[in-house]
Amino acid sequence: MTQSIVRLNPSSLPNAAEMGYSQISIIEPGRMAYISGQVAWQPEGVAVPATLAGQMGVVAKNAIAALDAINATPHDVVIARIYVVDLTPERLEEIMPSFLAVFEGAQPCVTGVGVAALAAPDLQVEMELTVRLPD
C-alpha cells in the first residue's frame, strides 16, 4: 500500500515535529471517517477519573478502540482536535504523554482548544479524530 497521508512541516512554519505533530497533512482521495469526541466515559458505567491525566488515559483508550472498530491505525489519523476545560500550559503538559501515545509516532495535525465546559460537569478533556480509512 502506498502512503495515503503525507505529513509536512515546512521551514516557513514552526517545527511542529518537535512537539509530536505536523503542520500539514495531505491525503489522497479515499474514504474518510469522523470519530466523535471521545471523553472519559467507559462501558458498564465505570466512574470518570477525577484527574485530568486519568481522564486523558481513558480518552486515549476510547480513541484507540474507535480506530480499531473501523480497522484503522493511529497512522491513518489526519487531524486530532483536543478540547480541554480551563486549558493552561500546565494542563496541556499533563495530557501530552497519553495523547502522544495514541499516535505511535504518526504525528497527525493537531488542534488544541480551551473550553469552559464539556458535555457533563465532571468531564475535563475530549478528543475527536478525522481518519482516512485504509484501502
Residue pairs with C-beta under 8 A, 6 or more apart in sequence:
1 134
1 135
2 28
4 27
4 28
4 30
4 76
4 132
4 134
4 135
5 25
5 26
5 27
5 28
5 75
5 76
5 78
5 108
5 132
6 25
6 26
6 27
7 22
7 24
7 25
7 107
7 108
8 22
8 23
8 24
8 25
8 26
9 15
9 16
9 17
9 22
9 23
9 24
10 23
10 24
13 23
14 23
16 22
16 23
16 107
16 110
17 107
20 96
20 100
20 103
20 107
20 110
21 80
21 107
21 108
21 109
21 110
22 107
22 108
22 109
23 109
24 109
25 78
25 79
25 108
25 109
27 78
27 132
28 132
30 132
30 133
30 135
31 132
31 133
32 78
32 130
32 131
32 132
32 133
33 70
33 72
33 129
33 130
33 131
33 133
34 128
34 129
34 130
34 131
35 63
35 66
35 67
35 70
35 128
35 129
35 130
35 131
36 128
37 81
37 83
37 126
37 127
37 128
38 59
38 62
38 63
38 66
38 126
38 127
38 128
38 129
39 48
39 55
39 58
39 59
39 62
39 118
39 119
39 120
39 123
39 125
39 126
40 48
40 49
40 54
40 55
40 56
40 58
40 59
40 62
40 123
40 124
40 125
41 48
41 58
41 62
42 48
42 58
42 62
48 55
48 58
48 120
48 122
48 123
49 55
49 57
49 58
50 122
51 94
52 84
52 91
52 94
52 95
52 124
52 125
53 94
53 95
53 97
53 98
55 123
55 124
55 125
56 94
56 95
56 98
56 99
56 125
57 98
59 98
59 125
59 126
59 127
60 98
60 99
60 101
60 102
60 127
63 102
63 127
63 129
64 74
64 102
66 129
67 73
67 74
67 76
67 77
67 129
67 131
70 131
70 133
71 133
71 134
72 131
72 133
72 134
73 104
73 106
73 134
74 102
74 103
74 104
74 106
74 108
75 103
75 104
75 106
76 131
76 132
76 133
76 134
77 103
77 106
77 108
77 129
77 130
77 131
78 108
78 109
78 130
78 131
78 132
79 108
79 109
79 110
79 111
79 129
79 130
80 99
80 102
80 103
80 108
80 109
80 110
80 111
80 127
80 128
80 129
80 130
81 110
81 111
81 112
81 113
81 127
81 128
81 129
82 95
82 99
82 110
82 111
82 112
82 113
82 125
82 126
82 127
83 113
83 114
83 115
83 118
83 125
83 126
83 127
84 91
84 92
84 95
84 112
84 113
84 114
84 115
84 124
84 125
85 114
85 115
85 116
85 117
85 118
85 123
85 124
85 125
86 114
86 116
87 112
87 113
87 114
87 115
92 112
95 125
99 127
102 127
118 124
118 125
118 126
119 126
